[in-house]
Amino acid sequence: MTVKEIDHSLFQKRIKNVQKELSDSDLLLVFAANHKIRNRDVEFKFRQDSDFYYLTGIVEADGILFISKQEAGMFCLPKDKEKEIWTGTRLGKDKIKSLLKLTKTFDISDWDTEKHNLFLGFTTLYYFFGYDDRRDLDILRTAREVSLKVREGKFGPSMIKEPQFLHELRLRKTKEEIDHLMEASRITAKGHIQIMKESKPGMYEYELEAILEKIYLENGAWGGGYGHIVATGKNACILHYVSNTTKLKESDLVLVDSGAEYNYYTADVTRVFPAGKKFTEAQKMIYEVVLASGKNAIQYSKEGTPFNEIHTKTVHFLSDCLRDMGFLSGSLESIIETGSYKKFYMHRTGHYLGMDVHDVGKYYIDGKSRKLQNGQVMTVEPGLYFDPEDGDIPKEFRGIGIRIEDDIVISGKNPINLTASIPKEISEIEALKQ
């Protein structure tokens, strides 16, 4: 992965911020990602766990970060000249200790002998369950074994909790984080604009995917922050279509959902354009409705607005338009109550964005939709999809799938659209196609 020159004082500060969230009896464990086998002895391209990178800036596999109120340390891969010849230079425990100003560091091979001592004296262990079953079992077993030392006057964690406070720290972005997202958006814009220009009937979806990946990589990004969706024609009605093997046809629309990942922060953008030079009248009709709903939703994305309110208002707008166009019948209230609109709009209007494309943070607090705060970044992505096999839908609309997605920074009453430079007006798109 291409990563900007790292200032480790940033990660030192983040560790200290976590320590402020802990009591004297709390211990936090965060595990690095492991290498994953692609096939036989070939591994997938390594990408560090987002929580681990957020706190350490370390891109090596298999580490274990531990933080308490009083100290912070890490288990990490040891220096090993022979292995480093094959897989690259390792930092080693001494270098990592120095970079992050940790209290102590160990080789990862010391985990089994040190973990019991590590757990001693803490009553609450913060740890994310569900990523690795064997690791989960190891954590539970160790906590129990330490707790059994009570007759010796020792004790260990009697409670294990998910460290949601860490995700709360990640939810509101700093200026530096927003700068990374801005750069990810800038690179993404280059890719989307280029494929609008180059796409034409007869090309395959994977050719457009290749253009995106090339532009992302040559501009310093990791590549896509998630699997590129390049969906022509009826494929656009498959929300997470990633096969990308179909040939573009003259009358098709092409839906592209793709964002570059830069310095561990990803954009998330969707644009729709004709494979040929022009939208059909039916395509224009649906496109303009989705475009208008997206513009409205962006304007709703203000500090203090409950997150779910944006989706609710978008559902009402799209449902009313579908009724006016004759695709839905009955009162607007009945359409909303019965959920009949979901035949055409079946997903949410947005999600948090950051290090993960579906980024961390709670959407509800005490059962109520969370109000947006300055520094949060989210997507706005309304859409309409017309089942290609539904005989009740007029033929000219069947197979149309349109989603328009932008990345928004919450900033008082004036939302900032990081992806505004990527054309979405019909006139702008058609001008690129000439």
C-alpha positions as CSV (number, residue, x, y, z in Angstrom):
1,M,0.0,0.0,0.0
2,T,1.1,3.5,-0.7
3,V,1.2,5.4,2.5
4,K,2.2,9.0,3.1
5,E,5.2,9.6,5.3
6,I,4.1,8.8,8.8
7,D,4.3,11.1,11.8
8,H,4.1,8.7,14.7
9,S,3.3,11.5,17.1
10,L,-0.2,11.3,15.7
11,F,-0.5,7.7,16.8
12,Q,1.1,8.4,20.2
13,K,-1.6,11.0,20.7
14,R,-4.4,8.6,19.7
15,I,-3.1,6.0,22.2
16,K,-3.2,8.7,24.9
17,N,-6.7,9.6,23.9
18,V,-7.7,5.9,24.4
19,Q,-6.1,5.9,27.8
20,K,-8.3,8.8,28.8
21,E,-11.3,6.6,28.1
22,L,-10.1,3.8,30.4
23,S,-10.3,3.4,34.1
24,D,-7.5,1.9,36.2
25,S,-9.1,-1.5,36.0
26,D,-9.6,-1.6,32.2
27,L,-7.4,-3.3,29.6
28,L,-7.8,-2.9,25.8
29,L,-6.6,-5.4,23.3
30,V,-6.5,-4.6,19.5
31,F,-5.2,-7.2,17.1
32,A,-3.5,-6.6,13.8
33,A,-4.7,-8.3,10.6
34,N,-3.3,-11.6,9.6
35,H,-2.2,-12.7,6.1
36,K,-5.1,-14.5,4.4
37,I,-4.6,-17.4,2.0
38,R,-5.9,-16.7,-1.5
39,N,-5.2,-20.2,-2.8
40,R,-2.7,-22.9,-1.7
41,D,0.4,-20.9,-0.6
42,V,-0.5,-17.6,-2.3
43,E,-1.8,-14.8,0.0
44,F,-4.2,-12.0,-0.6
45,K,-2.7,-8.5,-0.7
46,F,-2.3,-7.5,2.9
47,R,-4.3,-4.7,4.3
48,Q,-4.0,-3.7,8.0
49,D,-6.9,-3.9,10.4
50,S,-8.4,-0.3,10.6
51,D,-8.5,-0.1,14.4
52,F,-4.9,-1.3,14.7
53,Y,-3.7,1.1,12.0
54,Y,-5.6,4.0,13.5
55,L,-3.8,3.5,16.8
56,T,-0.3,2.5,15.6
57,G,0.4,3.3,12.0
58,I,2.0,-0.1,11.8
59,V,1.4,-2.1,8.6
60,E,2.9,-5.4,9.7
61,A,0.7,-8.5,10.3
62,D,0.1,-10.4,13.5
63,G,0.7,-7.7,16.1
64,I,-1.3,-7.3,19.4
65,L,-1.6,-3.9,20.9
66,F,-2.5,-3.6,24.6
67,I,-3.4,-0.4,26.4
68,S,-4.3,0.3,30.0
69,K,-4.6,3.6,31.9
70,Q,-1.0,3.2,33.0
71,E,0.8,1.8,30.1
72,A,0.7,0.7,26.4
73,G,2.7,-2.0,24.7
74,M,2.7,-4.4,21.8
75,F,3.5,-8.0,20.7
76,C,5.0,-7.9,17.2
77,L,6.9,-9.9,14.7
78,P,10.5,-10.4,15.6
79,K,13.5,-9.3,13.5
80,D,14.4,-12.3,11.3
81,K,17.0,-11.8,8.6
82,E,16.1,-14.9,6.6
83,K,12.3,-14.2,6.6
84,E,12.9,-10.5,5.9
85,I,14.7,-11.6,2.7
86,W,11.5,-13.2,1.5
87,T,8.8,-10.9,2.8
88,G,10.4,-7.5,3.6
89,T,12.0,-5.7,6.5
90,R,10.3,-5.8,9.9
91,L,10.4,-3.0,12.4
92,G,11.0,-5.3,15.4
93,K,10.0,-4.7,19.0
94,D,12.7,-2.1,19.8
95,K,11.9,0.1,16.9
96,I,8.2,-0.1,17.5
97,K,8.7,0.8,21.1
98,S,10.7,3.8,20.1
99,L,8.3,5.0,17.4
100,L,5.2,4.8,19.5
101,K,6.9,5.6,22.9
102,L,5.4,2.4,24.3
103,T,6.0,1.2,27.9
104,K,7.0,-2.3,26.7
105,T,7.1,-4.5,23.7
106,F,7.5,-8.3,23.1
107,D,8.0,-10.7,20.2
108,I,4.7,-12.2,19.2
109,S,6.1,-15.6,20.2
110,D,6.0,-14.4,23.8
111,W,2.2,-14.1,23.8
112,D,1.5,-17.5,25.3
113,T,3.9,-17.0,28.2
114,E,3.0,-13.4,28.9
115,K,-0.8,-13.2,28.4
116,H,-1.7,-14.4,31.9
117,N,0.5,-11.8,33.5
118,L,-0.9,-9.2,31.1
119,F,-4.5,-9.9,32.2
120,L,-3.7,-9.9,36.0
121,G,-5.2,-7.0,38.0
122,F,-7.8,-5.9,35.5
123,T,-11.5,-6.5,35.9
124,T,-12.7,-5.4,32.5
125,L,-11.2,-6.5,29.2
126,Y,-12.1,-4.5,26.1
127,Y,-11.9,-6.6,22.9
128,F,-13.7,-6.9,19.6
129,F,-15.3,-10.4,19.3
130,G,-16.2,-12.2,16.1
131,Y,-13.2,-11.7,13.8
132,D,-11.4,-14.9,14.7
133,D,-13.0,-17.9,16.5
134,R,-9.7,-19.4,17.7
135,R,-8.6,-16.0,19.0
136,D,-11.9,-15.4,20.8
137,L,-11.6,-18.8,22.5
138,D,-8.0,-18.0,23.6
139,I,-9.1,-14.7,25.1
140,L,-12.0,-16.3,27.0
141,R,-9.8,-19.2,28.2
142,T,-7.0,-16.9,29.4
143,A,-9.4,-14.5,31.2
144,R,-11.0,-17.5,33.0
145,E,-7.6,-19.1,33.9
146,V,-6.4,-15.8,35.4
147,S,-9.7,-15.4,37.3
148,L,-9.2,-18.8,38.9
149,K,-6.1,-17.4,40.7
150,V,-8.4,-15.7,43.2
151,R,-7.3,-18.0,46.0
152,E,-3.8,-16.7,45.5
153,G,-5.1,-13.1,46.0
154,K,-4.9,-12.5,42.3
155,F,-7.7,-11.6,39.9
156,G,-8.3,-11.1,36.2
157,P,-11.1,-9.8,33.9
158,S,-14.6,-10.9,34.9
159,M,-16.2,-8.8,32.2
160,I,-15.4,-8.5,28.5
161,K,-16.8,-5.6,26.5
162,E,-16.5,-4.3,23.0
163,P,-14.5,-1.0,23.0
164,Q,-17.1,1.2,21.3
165,F,-15.3,4.2,22.7
166,L,-12.6,3.5,20.1
167,H,-15.1,3.7,17.3
168,E,-16.5,6.9,18.8
169,L,-13.0,8.4,18.5
170,R,-12.9,7.3,14.9
171,L,-16.4,8.6,14.1
172,R,-15.5,12.4,14.1
173,K,-12.7,13.1,11.7
174,T,-9.8,15.4,12.3
175,K,-8.6,17.8,9.7
176,E,-5.8,15.4,8.7
177,E,-8.3,12.6,8.2
178,I,-10.6,14.8,6.1
179,D,-7.5,15.8,4.1
180,H,-6.9,12.1,3.3
181,L,-10.6,11.7,2.3
182,M,-10.3,14.7,0.1
183,E,-7.3,13.2,-1.7
184,A,-9.1,9.9,-2.0
185,S,-12.0,11.8,-3.6
186,R,-9.7,13.7,-5.9
187,I,-8.2,10.5,-7.2
188,T,-11.6,8.9,-7.5
189,A,-12.8,11.8,-9.6
190,K,-10.0,11.2,-12.1
191,G,-11.1,7.6,-12.5
192,H,-14.8,8.2,-12.8
193,I,-14.3,11.1,-15.3
194,Q,-11.9,9.0,-17.4
195,I,-14.3,6.0,-17.8
196,M,-17.2,8.3,-18.7
197,K,-15.0,9.6,-21.5
198,E,-13.6,6.3,-22.6
199,S,-16.6,3.9,-22.3
200,K,-18.4,2.9,-25.4
201,P,-20.6,0.1,-26.7
202,G,-18.6,-3.1,-27.3
203,M,-16.3,-2.6,-24.3
204,Y,-16.5,-5.0,-21.3
205,E,-17.2,-3.9,-17.7
206,Y,-13.8,-5.3,-16.7
207,E,-12.1,-2.8,-19.1
208,L,-13.7,0.1,-17.2
209,E,-12.6,-1.6,-13.9
210,A,-9.1,-1.8,-15.2
211,I,-9.1,2.0,-16.1
212,L,-10.2,2.8,-12.6
213,E,-7.6,0.6,-10.9
214,K,-4.8,2.0,-13.1
215,I,-5.7,5.6,-12.3
216,Y,-6.1,4.9,-8.6
217,L,-2.7,3.2,-8.4
218,E,-0.8,5.7,-10.5
219,N,-2.1,8.5,-8.2
220,G,-0.8,6.9,-5.0
221,A,-3.9,5.1,-3.8
222,W,-4.0,1.5,-2.6
223,G,-6.5,0.9,-5.4
224,G,-10.2,0.6,-4.7
225,G,-11.3,0.8,-1.1
226,Y,-13.8,-2.0,-1.9
227,G,-14.7,-4.2,-4.9
228,H,-15.4,-2.1,-8.0
229,I,-19.0,-2.3,-9.1
230,V,-19.2,-1.7,-12.9
231,A,-22.7,-2.7,-13.9
232,T,-24.1,-2.2,-17.4
233,G,-27.8,-2.6,-18.3
234,K,-29.8,-4.8,-16.0
235,N,-26.7,-5.6,-13.9
236,A,-27.3,-2.3,-12.2
237,C,-30.3,-3.7,-10.5
238,I,-28.0,-6.0,-8.6
239,L,-26.9,-3.8,-5.7
240,H,-23.5,-5.5,-5.0
241,Y,-22.7,-6.7,-8.5
242,V,-19.0,-7.4,-8.9
243,S,-18.7,-9.9,-11.7
244,N,-17.9,-7.1,-14.2
245,T,-17.9,-9.5,-17.2
246,T,-20.7,-8.1,-19.4
247,K,-20.3,-6.3,-22.7
248,L,-21.7,-2.7,-22.9
249,K,-24.6,-2.2,-25.4
250,E,-25.6,1.0,-27.1
251,S,-28.9,1.5,-25.2
252,D,-27.4,0.6,-21.8
253,L,-26.7,2.7,-18.8
254,V,-23.5,2.0,-16.9
255,L,-23.6,2.2,-13.1
256,V,-20.1,2.5,-11.5
257,D,-19.8,2.3,-7.7
258,S,-16.1,2.7,-6.9
259,G,-13.8,4.8,-4.6
260,A,-10.0,5.1,-4.2
261,E,-8.4,4.3,-0.9
262,Y,-5.7,6.7,0.1
263,N,-3.6,6.4,3.3
264,Y,-6.2,4.0,4.7
265,Y,-9.2,6.3,4.0
266,T,-11.6,5.5,1.2
267,A,-14.0,7.4,-1.0
268,D,-17.3,5.8,-2.0
269,V,-18.9,7.2,-5.2
270,T,-21.5,6.1,-7.6
271,R,-22.2,7.6,-11.0
272,V,-24.4,6.5,-13.9
273,F,-23.8,7.3,-17.6
274,P,-24.9,6.0,-21.0
275,A,-22.7,3.4,-22.7
276,G,-23.4,5.3,-25.9
277,K,-23.6,9.1,-26.2
278,K,-27.1,9.9,-24.9
279,F,-29.6,8.9,-22.2
280,T,-32.9,7.7,-23.5
281,E,-36.1,9.6,-22.5
282,A,-37.0,6.9,-20.0
283,Q,-33.5,6.9,-18.5
284,K,-33.6,10.7,-18.2
285,M,-36.9,10.6,-16.4
286,I,-35.6,8.2,-13.7
287,Y,-32.2,9.8,-13.5
288,E,-33.6,13.3,-12.8
289,V,-35.7,12.0,-9.9
290,V,-32.7,10.3,-8.3
291,L,-30.5,13.3,-8.9
292,A,-33.1,15.6,-7.3
293,S,-33.5,13.3,-4.3
294,G,-29.7,13.3,-3.8
295,K,-29.4,17.1,-3.9
296,N,-32.2,17.3,-1.3
297,A,-30.5,14.7,0.9
298,I,-27.2,16.6,0.8
299,Q,-29.0,19.7,2.0
300,Y,-30.5,17.8,4.9
301,S,-27.0,16.7,6.0
302,K,-26.5,19.3,8.6
303,E,-25.3,19.4,12.2
304,G,-28.1,18.4,14.5
305,T,-30.1,16.5,11.9
306,P,-31.0,13.0,13.1
307,F,-29.2,10.6,10.7
308,N,-32.3,8.5,9.9
309,E,-34.3,11.7,9.1
310,I,-32.3,11.9,5.8
311,H,-33.5,8.5,4.8
312,T,-37.1,9.1,5.8
313,K,-37.3,12.3,3.8
314,T,-35.7,10.6,0.8
315,V,-38.1,7.7,1.0
316,H,-41.0,10.2,1.0
317,F,-39.6,12.1,-2.0
318,L,-38.9,9.1,-4.1
319,S,-42.2,7.4,-3.2
320,D,-44.1,10.6,-4.2
321,C,-42.3,10.7,-7.5
322,L,-42.9,7.0,-8.2
323,R,-46.6,7.6,-7.6
324,D,-46.7,10.6,-9.9
325,M,-45.0,8.6,-12.6
326,G,-47.6,5.8,-12.2
327,F,-45.3,3.1,-10.8
328,L,-47.0,3.1,-7.4
329,S,-50.6,3.7,-6.5
330,G,-52.5,4.7,-3.4
331,S,-51.9,7.4,-0.9
332,L,-48.3,8.4,0.0
333,E,-49.1,7.3,3.6
334,S,-50.1,3.8,2.5
335,I,-47.1,3.5,0.2
336,I,-44.8,4.3,3.2
337,E,-46.7,2.2,5.7
338,T,-46.8,-0.9,3.5
339,G,-43.3,-0.5,2.2
340,S,-44.4,-0.9,-1.4
341,Y,-41.7,1.6,-2.4
342,K,-39.1,-1.0,-1.6
343,K,-39.8,-2.7,-4.9
344,F,-37.9,0.2,-6.4
345,Y,-35.8,1.5,-3.5
346,M,-34.6,-1.2,-1.1
347,H,-31.5,0.2,0.5
348,R,-30.6,3.0,2.9
349,T,-29.8,6.5,1.8
350,G,-26.3,6.6,3.3
351,H,-23.8,5.4,5.8
352,Y,-20.7,6.6,7.7
353,L,-17.4,6.8,5.7
354,G,-13.8,6.8,6.7
355,M,-11.1,4.1,7.1
356,D,-13.8,1.6,6.3
357,V,-16.3,2.1,3.4
358,H,-19.1,1.3,5.9
359,D,-17.3,3.1,8.7
360,V,-17.7,2.6,12.5
361,G,-19.9,4.4,14.9
362,K,-23.4,4.0,16.4
363,Y,-26.4,5.1,14.3
364,Y,-28.8,5.0,17.3
365,I,-28.3,6.1,20.9
366,D,-30.8,5.1,23.6
367,G,-33.1,3.9,20.8
368,K,-33.1,7.3,19.0
369,S,-31.5,8.2,15.7
370,R,-28.2,9.9,16.3
371,K,-27.9,13.5,15.5
372,L,-25.1,14.4,13.0
373,Q,-22.1,16.2,14.4
374,N,-19.5,18.4,12.7
375,G,-16.5,16.3,11.5
376,Q,-18.6,13.2,10.6
377,V,-18.3,12.0,7.1
378,M,-21.2,10.1,5.4
379,T,-22.4,9.1,2.0
380,V,-25.7,10.2,0.4
381,E,-26.8,7.6,-2.1
382,P,-30.4,7.4,-3.2
383,G,-31.4,5.1,-6.0
384,L,-34.2,3.6,-8.1
385,Y,-34.1,0.1,-9.6
386,F,-36.6,-1.4,-12.1
387,D,-36.7,-5.2,-12.2
388,P,-35.8,-6.4,-15.7
389,E,-38.2,-9.3,-15.4
390,D,-41.3,-7.5,-14.0
391,G,-44.0,-7.5,-16.7
392,D,-46.0,-4.9,-14.8
393,I,-43.2,-2.3,-15.5
394,P,-43.3,-0.7,-19.0
395,K,-40.7,-2.2,-21.2
396,E,-38.7,1.0,-21.7
397,F,-38.0,1.2,-17.9
398,R,-37.2,-2.5,-17.2
399,G,-33.6,-3.0,-16.2
400,I,-32.9,0.6,-15.4
401,G,-30.8,0.9,-12.2
402,I,-29.7,4.3,-11.1
403,R,-27.8,5.3,-7.9
404,I,-26.0,8.6,-7.4
405,E,-23.6,8.7,-4.5
406,D,-21.6,11.5,-3.0
407,D,-19.3,11.8,0.1
408,I,-20.3,14.5,2.6
409,V,-18.6,16.2,5.5
410,I,-20.9,17.5,8.2
411,S,-20.0,21.2,8.7
412,G,-22.6,23.2,10.5
413,K,-25.5,24.2,8.2
414,N,-23.2,24.0,5.1
415,P,-22.5,20.3,4.2
416,I,-19.2,19.9,2.2
417,N,-19.5,17.6,-0.8
418,L,-16.0,16.0,-1.3
419,T,-17.1,14.5,-4.6
420,A,-18.8,17.5,-6.2
421,S,-16.2,17.6,-9.0
422,I,-17.5,14.3,-10.5
423,P,-20.1,15.1,-13.1
424,K,-23.7,14.1,-12.4
425,E,-25.8,16.5,-14.4
426,I,-27.1,14.9,-17.6
427,S,-25.7,17.8,-19.7
428,E,-22.3,17.4,-18.1
429,I,-22.2,13.7,-18.6
430,E,-23.4,13.8,-22.2
431,A,-20.8,16.5,-23.0
432,L,-18.0,14.1,-21.8
433,K,-19.4,11.4,-24.1
434,Q,-19.1,13.5,-27.3
